[in-house]
Amino acid sequence: MAGSVWNSLVVGVLGSAGQLPVCSLAARTEGLGSWGTHWRIVVPNSRGFFPAIAVITFITNWNAFLWPLVIGQDQSSWTVQVALSTFTTDQTVNIHELFLTATVSILPLGLVFLFLQRYLAEGVARTGIKA
């Protein structure tokens, strides 16, 4: 599991949980149960982290190549990366079609990043990941 998204998830949840023991004790004192504490204290404090994990997971799955190549027997189940690899063969390289398709395949990644950019930066800042 080294280097996977789940490592980031654990670091992010633990990193954003610095004040949670005090808050959960206060919530218990106020009469909240464990379920109410989770939904009213933990989830709102982790709000900026979930979109960051969503973007990282989306980009990882969008760029998947080896596993979809192994299991994708039908062209309708191929990922974008596997479809792009069909433009290069031993004999020819369709460079114009390859570049056009690669450019079009980047658009969903750009849109996801544009819409979740604010949450991504907030989630990374909360986890303490340094660039």
JOKA-V244497 format. One record per run of one state. SS is the DSSP state (helix for helix, strand for strand, loop for the rest). FROM is the first residue (numbers start at 0). LEN is the number of residues. Records with the same first field share a line. If there is no record, write none. Layout:
SS=FROM-LEN ; FROM-LEN
//
This chain:
loop=0-4 ; 15-4 ; 29-4 ; 45-1 ; 62-3 ; 71-3 ; 77-2 ; 85-2 ; 88-4 ; 93-1 ; 127-4
helix=4-11 ; 19-10 ; 33-12 ; 46-16 ; 65-6 ; 74-3 ; 79-6 ; 94-33
strand=87-1 ; 92-1
//
